[in-house]
Amino acid sequence: MIKGVNYYYFSPTNTTKKIVEEIAKGIGNILKGENITFIKDNREKYDNSEEVLVIVGVPVYGGRVPKIILNTLKGIKGKGYVIPVVVYGNRAYEDALVELEDILLANGFKILAGGAFIGEHSYSKKVGTNRPDEKDLSIAYSFGKEIRKKLENKDISTPIFSGNRPYKADMPIRIFAPIPNEKCNMCMKCWKVCPVGAIDCNDPRNVNLEKCIHCYACVKVCNFNGREVINNPVQPIIEMLESKCLIRKEPEIFI
């Protein structure tokens, strides 16, 4: 039996964080939770002993693992079992779960289970609205219970995840960012949640467009609708999402 659970999450809008924490609670005996959202040093290393079960959660960006977090993920090492978890915006997670699986296998882990959950889409509050909700979190907690039962039964079978190898192509690079409008009251909440430091700490009107990863954390945290994207280059994608991706999807569990 394991000595405990370490979990890691990249979660600019806190959706992935909620799911990963609930899975960890279901397993029980948590040792450590690590927020890897605010990347200070991509060379950081996180070593986990063979007796520790690890959960790693990331959001899905265009059907893939976010490129910005790849170096940090490669630093999460271990010899024991790991649970890869991806969270997507009610469209599709495509190859993200198998990509995360491959990263963790290369880091020395063995795969015990995995899951794909749903969060509110970064681009639109109309898609996956307010998710993960109570039902999602209940499923995540129950998933944790199932994982613990699998360990207690000494079942070390490896699940087969949905996804393709080679992975789908990365999204094209688009240089844009949400910027303040006349409703902005300079509260600086946006600066606090930006995972890549694209917003000036002294003036939120100054935004480094090339740093922005389009997580929309700054938009979602604003209580005044004070940030928007002018001439949004992903507007056609938003219109597609809001016309074709409103039907509720449910988490997929692999165990």
C-alpha positions in Angstrom: 0.0 0.0 0.0 1.2 3.5 -0.7 2.4 5.9 2.0 0.4 8.8 0.6 -0.5 11.0 -2.3 1.3 13.9 -3.9 -0.6 16.0 -6.5 0.4 18.6 -9.0 -1.7 20.9 -11.1 -1.4 23.6 -13.7 -4.7 25.6 -13.3 -4.9 29.3 -14.3 -8.7 29.4 -13.8 -8.7 26.8 -10.9 -10.9 24.3 -12.8 -8.1 21.6 -12.9 -7.2 22.4 -9.3 -10.7 21.5 -8.1 -10.8 18.2 -9.9 -7.3 17.1 -8.9 -7.9 18.0 -5.3 -11.1 16.1 -5.2 -9.5 12.9 -6.6 -6.8 13.2 -4.0 -9.4 13.5 -1.2 -11.1 10.4 -2.5 -7.9 8.4 -2.3 -7.0 9.9 1.1 -3.7 10.2 3.0 -2.6 13.3 1.1 1.0 14.2 1.6 1.4 17.3 -0.6 -0.3 19.5 -3.1 1.8 21.5 -5.5 0.6 24.4 -7.6 2.7 24.5 -10.8 0.7 27.3 -12.4 3.0 30.2 -11.7 6.2 29.0 -13.3 9.2 30.7 -11.8 11.8 28.2 -13.0 11.2 25.6 -15.7 14.1 23.7 -14.4 12.5 22.9 -11.0 12.5 19.2 -10.2 9.9 17.3 -8.1 11.1 13.8 -7.1 8.6 11.3 -5.7 9.5 8.0 -4.0 8.2 4.6 -5.2 5.8 4.5 -2.2 4.0 7.7 -3.2 1.0 7.8 -5.5 1.1 10.9 -7.8 -1.6 12.8 -9.6 -0.8 15.3 -12.3 -3.5 17.5 -13.8 -3.4 20.0 -16.7 -6.0 21.8 -18.8 -6.3 20.9 -22.5 -5.2 23.6 -25.0 -6.4 22.7 -28.6 -6.4 19.0 -27.9 -2.9 19.0 -26.4 -1.0 19.5 -23.2 -0.2 23.2 -22.9 3.3 23.9 -24.4 4.1 26.4 -21.6 4.1 23.7 -19.0 6.0 21.0 -20.8 9.4 21.7 -19.2 7.9 21.8 -15.7 6.0 18.5 -16.3 9.3 16.9 -17.4 10.7 17.7 -14.0 8.0 15.7 -12.1 9.9 12.4 -11.6 9.0 9.2 -9.9 9.3 5.4 -9.8 5.8 4.6 -8.5 2.3 5.0 -9.9 0.8 8.1 -11.4 -2.7 9.3 -12.4 -2.7 11.7 -15.4 -5.7 14.0 -15.5 -6.8 16.4 -18.2 -9.6 19.0 -18.0 -11.2 20.3 -21.2 -13.8 22.9 -22.1 -16.7 20.6 -23.2 -15.4 20.3 -26.8 -12.8 17.4 -26.9 -9.6 16.4 -25.2 -8.3 14.7 -28.3 -4.6 13.6 -27.7 -3.9 15.5 -24.4 -4.4 12.5 -22.1 -2.0 10.2 -24.1 0.5 13.0 -24.4 0.5 13.5 -20.6 0.7 9.8 -20.2 3.8 9.6 -22.4 5.5 12.5 -20.5 4.9 10.8 -17.2 6.1 7.4 -18.5 9.3 9.0 -19.7 9.7 10.5 -16.2 9.9 7.0 -14.7 6.3 6.5 -13.6 3.9 3.6 -14.1 0.3 4.4 -15.1 -2.4 3.2 -12.7 -5.5 5.1 -13.9 -6.4 8.4 -15.6 -9.3 10.7 -16.4 -10.7 13.5 -18.6 -12.9 16.0 -16.9 -14.8 19.1 -18.0 -14.3 22.7 -16.9 -15.8 26.0 -18.1 -14.2 26.8 -21.5 -11.5 29.5 -21.3 -12.9 31.4 -24.3 -16.6 31.3 -23.4 -18.7 31.3 -20.2 -21.5 29.7 -22.2 -19.6 26.5 -22.8 -19.2 24.2 -19.8 -20.7 26.9 -17.7 -19.6 26.8 -14.0 -18.0 23.5 -14.4 -16.7 21.5 -12.7 -20.0 21.5 -10.8 -21.1 19.3 -7.9 -21.7 16.3 -10.1 -18.2 16.6 -11.6 -16.6 16.9 -8.2 -18.6 13.9 -6.9 -17.4 11.8 -9.8 -13.8 13.0 -9.2 -14.1 12.0 -5.5 -15.6 8.6 -6.4 -12.8 8.1 -8.9 -10.3 8.6 -6.1 -12.2 6.0 -4.0 -11.9 3.5 -7.0 -8.2 4.2 -7.3 -7.7 3.4 -3.6 -9.8 0.2 -4.0 -7.7 -0.8 -6.9 -4.5 -0.4 -4.9 -6.0 -2.3 -1.9 -6.8 -5.2 -4.3 -3.2 -5.1 -5.6 -4.5 -4.5 -9.1 -1.7 -3.0 -11.1 -3.3 -3.3 -14.6 -2.7 -0.5 -17.0 -5.7 1.2 -18.6 -5.7 2.2 -22.3 -6.5 5.9 -22.8 -8.3 7.5 -25.7 -6.1 9.5 -28.0 -3.8 9.2 -31.0 0.0 8.9 -31.6 1.4 10.9 -33.3 -0.5 13.7 -31.6 -2.5 16.2 -33.5 -0.7 19.3 -34.7 -0.3 22.2 -32.3 -2.6 25.2 -32.6 -1.2 28.1 -34.8 0.5 30.8 -32.9 -1.8 33.8 -32.4 -0.4 36.9 -30.7 -3.2 38.7 -28.8 -4.3 39.2 -25.2 -7.3 40.5 -23.2 -6.7 44.2 -22.4 -8.5 46.6 -20.0 -11.6 48.6 -21.1 -13.3 51.5 -19.6 -14.8 49.3 -16.9 -11.4 48.4 -15.4 -10.9 49.9 -11.9 -7.2 48.9 -11.5 -7.9 46.4 -8.8 -5.0 44.3 -10.0 -6.7 40.9 -9.6 -5.8 40.2 -13.2 -2.1 40.7 -12.5 -2.3 38.3 -9.6 -3.7 35.4 -11.6 -1.7 35.7 -14.8 0.5 32.6 -14.9 3.1 34.0 -17.2 3.5 37.6 -16.0 2.1 39.1 -19.2 0.4 41.9 -17.2 2.4 44.8 -15.8 2.5 44.7 -12.0 2.3 48.5 -11.9 -0.3 49.1 -14.6 -2.7 46.4 -15.9 -3.1 48.4 -19.1 0.3 47.3 -20.1 0.2 43.8 -21.5 2.9 41.7 -23.2 0.9 40.2 -26.0 3.7 37.7 -26.9 3.7 36.2 -23.4 -0.1 35.7 -23.2 -1.1 32.0 -23.4 -4.9 32.9 -23.8 -5.9 31.1 -20.6 -8.4 34.0 -20.0 -7.8 33.8 -16.2 -7.7 37.6 -16.2 -11.1 37.8 -17.8 -12.7 35.3 -15.5 -11.4 36.8 -12.3 -12.6 40.3 -13.2 -15.8 41.3 -11.3 -16.3 44.3 -13.5 -16.1 42.8 -17.1 -13.0 45.1 -17.3 -11.0 43.0 -19.8 -11.7 42.1 -23.3 -10.1 41.1 -26.6 -10.4 43.7 -29.3 -10.9 42.2 -32.9 -10.6 38.8 -31.3 -8.8 36.5 -33.8 -10.4 33.4 -32.2 -14.0 34.8 -32.6 -14.8 32.2 -35.2 -13.7 29.5 -32.7 -15.9 31.0 -30.0 -18.9 31.1 -32.4 -18.3 27.4 -33.2 -18.0 26.5 -29.6 -21.2 28.4 -28.7 -23.2 26.8 -31.5 -21.9 23.2 -31.4 -20.5 22.5 -27.9 -23.3 23.3 -25.5 -24.6 19.8 -24.9 -23.2 18.6 -21.6 -20.4 16.1 -21.8 -19.5 13.9 -18.9 -16.1 12.9 -17.4 -14.3 9.8 -18.8 -12.6 7.5 -16.3 -10.0 5.0 -17.2 -9.1 2.5 -14.4 
